[in-house]
Amino acid sequence: MRVQQRRNVCGGVLSASVPIRVHLCSSVVDLSSWPLLLLADYTRRVMALVELRLADNVAGDFFVDSSCIDCDLCRQIAPDTFSQAGDQSAVYRQPRTPDQVFAALKALVTCPTASIGDIAHRSAKAAAGAYPELINENVYFCGFASESSYGASSYLIVRPEGNLLVDSPRFAMPLAKRITELGGVKLMFLTHRDDVADHVRWVAHFNAERVLHRDDVSRSTADVERVLIGNDAVRIDHDLLAIPTPGHTRGHTVLLYRNKYLFSGDHLWWSPNYQSLHASSGVCWFSWTEQTRSMERLLEYEFEWILPGHGRRARLDPGSMREQLANLVTRMKNSSRRFAS
């Protein structure tokens, strides 16, 4: 543990007289003596520790420390700055242009473990205000990942019928303010038990309803407002279809929006290494056989986008997407046979 001056990632030095107790693995801080206003803005965010700077970082202001959990988000957000270094991320090239600096600051804001630091102490207020960030049409990426969901991505759909939050970002007032400006949240769709993060705070803030499959309800989600049952697809609204996909977890469910956007949770994602849709038995916590069956059932639907909790997004024309999905199902079946033999 250590007591030292730290900075709010949204800009501004925290009072040096405020004691901050830092747990080096999880960046837990003692907030008991903090003013309420400061607590509202801080939302458990502290900066990375220079003394834990990874050796793989190049020299310069931005760095990643050893608390990195390899969630991949910094590499997605600022690929000109961050790259993979073993089972963590590191700065392989310091940002040189204003756009690259801004992207690096967005990665700093999003990092679920506060593992990214900036020796120059640039304000990240504008970067925090960039979220939620538009992906396409009315679909947004929330940033502000949570350590409790292992850095999972979450999304906002802005709809005239009421906005929908897919999985839970870390609760942060800058993000809540921007979502309020976009119309708030009416419904919160939780794909599975792993990525619920700060759902209680978001629901309380916006008086929203949560949707979760019964087989993934746990103590922390026992009071969800809408519980899905069984393996049949359920139409939540005219443009929203919940499709149970047991496998990664028993109650995993994906969300299909307008037959175009598939919010896939941890069921499938795009792999830049394989240049294909991908799923992994190594992160299947319930049943790989069931996950294979669930994947095959998705061939009944049409969509252009994969928007996962973990892994990379993808956009393909519907025909190419179906071909990719069919190839993935074949690979999964072959791997299941190998496991059986």
C-alpha positions in Angstrom: 0.0 0.0 0.0 1.1 3.6 -0.6 -0.2 7.1 0.0 0.6 9.5 -2.8 -0.9 12.3 -4.9 -3.1 10.9 -7.7 -5.1 12.3 -10.5 -8.7 12.0 -11.6 -8.7 10.8 -15.1 -11.3 13.4 -16.0 -8.8 16.1 -15.3 -7.5 17.9 -12.2 -5.1 17.0 -9.4 -6.7 15.3 -6.4 -5.8 17.0 -3.1 -2.5 15.8 -1.9 -3.9 15.8 1.6 -6.4 13.2 0.7 -5.2 9.7 1.8 -5.5 7.2 -1.0 -5.0 3.6 -0.2 -4.0 1.7 -3.3 -4.2 -2.1 -3.7 -1.6 -2.7 -6.4 -3.5 -5.6 -8.0 -7.0 -4.1 -8.3 -6.5 -0.4 -7.7 -8.9 -0.3 -4.8 -8.8 3.0 -3.0 -10.0 4.2 0.4 -12.7 6.8 -0.3 -14.1 7.0 3.3 -12.8 10.6 3.9 -13.6 12.0 0.5 -16.1 14.8 -0.1 -19.4 13.6 -1.7 -18.9 15.7 -4.8 -15.4 14.4 -5.4 -16.7 10.8 -5.0 -19.4 11.4 -7.6 -16.8 12.4 -10.2 -14.0 10.1 -9.3 -15.9 6.7 -9.6 -13.0 4.7 -8.4 -10.6 5.8 -11.1 -6.9 6.3 -10.3 -3.9 6.5 -12.5 -1.4 3.8 -13.2 1.8 3.6 -11.1 5.1 4.6 -12.8 7.0 2.2 -10.6 5.0 -0.7 -12.0 5.6 0.4 -15.6 6.0 -2.6 -17.8 9.4 -3.0 -19.5 7.8 -3.5 -22.8 6.7 0.1 -23.0 8.7 2.4 -25.2 10.1 5.6 -23.5 7.7 8.5 -23.3 4.7 9.9 -21.4 2.1 7.1 -21.9 2.7 3.7 -20.4 0.9 0.6 -19.1 1.6 -0.8 -15.7 1.6 -4.4 -14.5 -2.0 -4.4 -13.3 -3.1 -4.8 -17.0 -5.5 -7.7 -17.4 -5.2 -7.9 -21.3 -8.8 -6.9 -22.0 -7.7 -5.6 -25.4 -9.7 -2.4 -25.3 -6.7 0.0 -25.4 -5.5 -1.8 -28.6 -8.9 -1.4 -30.1 -9.3 2.2 -29.2 -5.7 3.4 -29.9 -4.0 0.9 -32.1 -1.3 3.4 -33.1 -0.2 3.5 -29.5 -0.9 0.2 -27.8 -0.1 -3.4 -28.8 0.0 -6.8 -27.2 3.0 -7.7 -25.1 2.7 -11.3 -24.0 -0.5 -11.5 -21.9 -0.7 -7.8 -21.4 -0.7 -4.5 -23.4 2.1 -2.0 -23.7 2.8 1.3 -25.5 4.8 0.4 -28.6 4.8 3.9 -30.0 4.1 7.2 -28.3 1.2 9.2 -29.8 2.5 11.9 -32.0 -0.6 13.7 -33.4 -3.5 15.3 -31.5 -5.8 12.5 -32.8 -3.4 9.9 -31.5 -3.1 11.6 -28.1 -6.9 11.8 -27.9 -7.3 8.2 -28.7 -4.7 7.2 -26.0 -6.6 9.3 -23.5 -9.9 7.6 -24.5 -8.1 4.3 -23.8 -6.9 5.6 -20.4 -10.5 6.5 -19.5 -11.9 3.2 -20.7 -9.3 1.0 -19.1 -11.0 -1.2 -16.4 -8.0 -1.4 -14.1 -6.6 2.1 -14.4 -3.5 0.4 -15.8 -2.7 3.3 -18.3 -0.7 6.3 -17.2 0.4 9.6 -18.6 3.5 11.2 -17.0 2.5 14.5 -18.6 -0.8 14.5 -16.7 -2.9 15.6 -19.6 -6.6 16.2 -18.8 -8.8 13.4 -19.9 -12.0 15.4 -19.5 -12.6 15.7 -23.2 -11.9 12.0 -23.7 -14.4 11.1 -21.0 -16.9 13.3 -22.7 -16.5 11.5 -26.0 -18.4 8.5 -24.6 -20.7 7.0 -25.6 -19.0 7.0 -29.0 -21.0 6.5 -32.2 -20.3 3.2 -34.0 -23.0 3.3 -36.7 -26.4 4.8 -37.1 -27.9 5.0 -33.6 -25.6 2.4 -31.9 -22.8 3.6 -29.5 -19.9 2.1 -27.6 -19.9 3.2 -24.0 -16.3 3.0 -23.0 -15.7 3.1 -19.3 -15.2 -0.7 -18.9 -15.5 -2.3 -15.5 -12.9 -4.6 -13.9 -15.7 -6.7 -12.5 -16.7 -7.7 -16.1 -13.0 -8.2 -17.1 -13.2 -5.1 -19.3 -16.2 -6.1 -21.3 -17.6 -3.7 -23.9 -21.1 -2.3 -23.4 -23.3 -0.5 -25.9 -26.1 2.0 -26.1 -28.9 1.9 -28.7 -30.7 5.2 -29.0 -34.4 4.5 -30.0 -37.5 6.6 -30.2 -39.3 3.9 -28.1 -36.7 4.3 -25.4 -32.9 3.8 -25.2 -31.4 0.4 -24.4 -28.1 -0.3 -22.7 -26.5 -3.6 -23.6 -24.5 -5.0 -20.7 -23.1 -2.7 -18.0 -20.3 -0.1 -18.3 -18.6 1.1 -15.1 -20.8 3.7 -13.5 -19.3 7.2 -14.1 -21.0 10.6 -13.9 -19.5 11.9 -17.2 -20.9 8.9 -19.0 -24.3 9.1 -17.2 -24.5 12.8 -18.1 -23.9 12.1 -21.8 -26.4 9.2 -21.8 -29.0 11.5 -20.2 -28.4 14.0 -23.0 -29.1 11.2 -25.5 -32.4 10.4 -23.8 -31.5 8.2 -20.8 -32.0 4.5 -20.5 -35.4 2.7 -20.5 -34.1 -0.9 -20.7 -30.9 -2.7 -19.8 -30.2 -6.0 -21.6 -27.7 -8.2 -19.8 -26.3 -10.9 -22.1 -25.0 -13.1 -19.2 -24.0 -13.1 -15.6 -20.3 -12.1 -16.2 -20.9 -8.7 -17.6 -23.5 -7.1 -15.2 -20.9 -4.8 -13.5 -22.6 -1.7 -12.1 -26.1 -2.6 -13.3 -27.6 -1.7 -10.0 -26.3 1.9 -10.1 -27.4 2.4 -13.8 -30.9 1.1 -13.1 -31.3 3.3 -10.1 -29.9 6.3 -11.9 -32.3 6.0 -14.9 -35.2 4.0 -13.3 -34.6 1.4 -16.0 -35.7 -2.2 -16.3 -33.3 -5.1 -16.7 -33.6 -8.2 -18.9 -31.7 -11.4 -18.0 -32.2 -15.1 -18.6 -33.3 -17.0 -15.5 -30.4 -19.5 -15.8 -27.9 -16.6 -15.3 -29.7 -14.9 -12.4 -27.4 -14.8 -9.3 -27.5 -13.1 -6.0 -26.6 -9.7 -7.4 -29.3 -9.9 -10.1 -32.0 -11.6 -8.1 -34.3 -8.6 -8.4 -34.1 -8.1 -12.2 -37.4 -6.9 -13.6 -37.8 -9.1 -16.7 -36.6 -12.7 -16.6 -36.3 -14.8 -19.8 -37.1 -18.5 -19.6 -36.3 -21.4 -21.9 -34.4 -21.5 -25.2 -37.0 -20.0 -27.5 -36.3 -16.5 -29.0 -38.3 -13.8 -27.3 -39.3 -10.5 -28.9 -38.7 -7.8 -26.4 -40.0 -5.1 -28.7 -40.8 -4.9 -32.4 -37.1 -4.4 -33.3 -35.5 -6.3 -30.5 -35.1 -10.1 -30.4 -33.5 -11.9 -27.4 -32.0 -15.2 -28.6 -30.9 -17.7 -25.8 -27.4 -19.0 -26.6 -26.4 -21.3 -23.8 -22.8 -22.4 -23.8 -20.5 -19.7 -22.5 -22.8 -19.7 -19.5 -26.0 -21.6 -19.0 -28.2 -18.5 -19.5 -26.2 -16.6 -22.1 -28.5 -14.7 -24.5 -27.7 -12.5 -27.5 -29.7 -9.6 -28.7 -30.6 -9.0 -32.3 -31.6 -5.4 -33.2 -33.4 -4.7 -36.5 -32.1 -7.9 -38.0 -28.8 -6.0 -38.5 -26.9 -5.7 -35.2 -26.1 -8.8 -33.1 -24.9 -8.0 -29.6 -23.2 -11.2 -29.0 -21.9 -10.9 -25.4 -19.2 -13.6 -25.0 -20.8 -16.0 -27.4 -18.8 -15.0 -30.5 -16.5 -12.3 -31.8 -14.2 -11.3 -34.6 -10.6 -12.6 -34.4 -8.0 -10.4 -36.1 -5.5 -13.2 -35.8 -7.7 -15.7 -37.6 -9.5 -13.1 -39.7 -12.8 -14.9 -39.0 -15.6 -15.1 -36.6 -14.4 -17.0 -33.5 -15.4 -18.7 -30.3 -13.2 -20.4 -27.8 -13.7 -23.5 -25.7 -11.0 -22.0 -23.4 -13.5 -19.4 -22.2 -16.6 -21.6 -22.2 -17.8 -21.9 -18.6 -20.9 -24.1 -19.1 -20.9 -26.4 -22.2 -19.0 -26.3 -25.5 -21.5 -28.8 -26.9 -24.3 -26.4 -26.1 -22.4 -23.4 -27.3 -21.9 -25.2 -30.7 -25.7 -25.9 -30.9 -26.5 -22.3 -30.0 -24.1 -21.1 -32.7 -25.8 -23.3 -35.3 -29.2 -21.9 -34.4 -27.9 -18.4 -35.2 -27.8 -19.5 -38.9 -31.6 -19.0 -38.9 -31.1 -15.2 -38.5 -29.7 -12.4 -40.6 -27.4 -9.7 -39.4 -24.5 -7.5 -40.6 -22.8 -6.6 -37.3 -21.2 -8.6 -34.5 -20.9 -6.4 -31.3 -19.3 -8.5 -28.6 -18.5 -8.0 -25.0 -15.0 -9.4 -25.4 -13.2 -9.6 -28.7 -13.4 -7.4 -31.9 -16.4 -6.1 -33.6 -17.1 -7.0 -37.2 -19.3 -5.7 -40.1 -19.9 -7.9 -43.1 -22.7 -8.1 -45.7 -25.3 -10.7 -44.6 -24.2 -13.3 -47.1 -20.5 -13.1 -45.9 -21.6 -13.0 -42.3 -23.6 -16.2 -42.7 -20.7 -17.9 -44.5 -18.4 -16.9 -41.7 -20.8 -18.2 -39.1 -21.3 -21.5 -41.0 -17.5 -22.0 -41.1 -17.3 -21.3 -37.4 -20.0 -23.9 -36.6 -18.1 -26.5 -38.7 -14.8 -25.8 -36.8 -16.7 -26.0 -33.5 -18.2 -29.3 -34.4 -14.8 -30.7 -35.4 -13.2 -29.5 -32.2 -16.1 -31.2 -30.2 -15.3 -34.5 -32.0 -11.7 -34.2 -31.1 -12.6 -33.6 -27.4 -14.9 -36.7 -27.6 -12.2 -38.9 -29.0 
